[in-house]
Amino acid sequence: MFIFAIYCSDMIKEERLQIIINTLDKDAKVRLDELSRLLNVSEDTVRRDIKELDSQGLLRAVRGGAISRSPIPQHYRDREKYNQQHKQVIANKALPFLKDGQVVFFDGGTSVVALAAVLPKDLKITIITNSFPVANILEDHPNAEVIFAGGRLHKTAFITIGQETIDTFRKVHADICILGICSLHHSMGITSIIYEDAQLNNIMINQARKTIALSALEKINTVEPYYVCPVTDVDVIITETESDNAALDAYRHLGIEVV
């Protein structure tokens, strides 16, 4: 232990940063006090290290430490090709929640786009969306009524944003809100990389009787800058993994259905 302390005290910054990243990869979160003891440096030093890693986009600094960021690409064109097999599994798991006669919000997540692509042709449903890809997929669906929430185009996410978009969702009381999750954490809530998208998601959740979150397992226990809502505002979480996966225990304990 004495030898380790001497080693840590002489450790260069690059070594400290790598240990922080390695610890985060293993535990999905790090604490200032624990890292201070591990690295044998002050909490102020650890705090500066975490701030630097945050600025590089390698983690998300939070009070008392840091947690993982979502590994998902930001641009829609990159996200649509990412983990397509997992999205298909998630989409098929979500299908049983959709019934004839429902009014449903679809956001701009690529897992939601995958769900739109597999909707049965005989499903009589009304979908309100601000997603151009969702609208394009459903334009030929024989029984899906589509209401597109107009507004300003967000060129990275391929969604509409702004007051016109907000007003459309606020005028509807939906049966279900289907959200493609960017980041989800049991204590930090649902978060997004896009400020306007976070605002819209919050409104969609508040205007729906039930909210279903579509989330790849790698987005679980990650955080992005813009807060949407507490995780307890979600009724169902659907991932590509088995529902009894230990990574989802915290959400089951909160009373959320995990599929």
C-alpha positions, 0 to 999 in steps of 0.5 A, a space after each residue: 500500500 505504501 509503495 502504491 501511494 508513492 507511485 500514485 503521488 508521482 503519477 503524471 496527469 495522463 496516467 491519472 486521466 487513463 485510470 479515471 477512464 478505466 474506472 469509469 468503464 468498469 463501474 459506469 460512475 466515479 466519485 471524487 473522494 474514491 478517486 482521490 484515495 485511489 490516485 493519492 491526490 487531492 479532490 481538487 486535482 481529481 475535479 480538474 482532471 474530470 473537468 478536462 475529460 468532460 471537455 473532451 467528451 469522454 465523460 459527464 461531470 456531475 456533483 461529486 464525481 462523473 458518470 458515462 456519456 452515451 456512446 451514440 453518434 449525434 448526427 442522424 445519418 450516423 445513428 441510423 446505421 448504428 446497432 441496427 440489429 438491436 433496434 429491430 429487437 427493440 421495435 419488435 418488443 414495442 409492437 404489442 403496446 400499440 393497438 387500434 384506435 390509439 393516438 401515439 406520439 413518435 419522437 425522432 429517435 432511430 429506434 422509433 423509426 425502426 418501430 414505424 417501419 414494422 407497424 402492421 399494415 392493418 393497424 389503425 392508429 394515429 401518430 403525431 410526430 416531428 420526425 421527418 424519417 418517421 413521416 416518410 416511412 408512414 406516408 404509404 401506411 394504409 391505416 396510419 393517420 399521420 399528423 406532422 408537427 411543423 416547425 424549424 428543421 434541426 439539420 442534425 437530428 432530422 426533426 422539427 423544433 420551435 414554438 409551432 412544433 411545441 404547440 402541436 404536441 400541446 394540443 393533443 392528449 395521447 394514449 402513448 408517447 414513444 421515446 427513443 432515448 439518448 441517455 437514461 439514468 436511475 437518479 439523473 433522469 432522462 437527458 438529451 444532447 439537444 436542448 430543444 429536443 429535451 423540451 419537446 420530449 418533456 411536453 410529449 411525456 406530460 401530454 401522454 397517459 403512458 410513456 414507453 422508452 426505447 433504449 439500447 442497453 449501452 445508453 442505460 446509466 449515461 447522462 447528457 447535458 439537457 434534462 428531460 424528466 425524472 426516470 419515474 415519468 417513464 412507465 416502460 423501458 424496452 431494451 434489446 437485452 433480457 428483461 432480467 438483466 442486472 443493469 436494469 435492476 434499479 429501474 425495476 425497483 423504481 416500479 418501472 416495467 422493463 421489457 
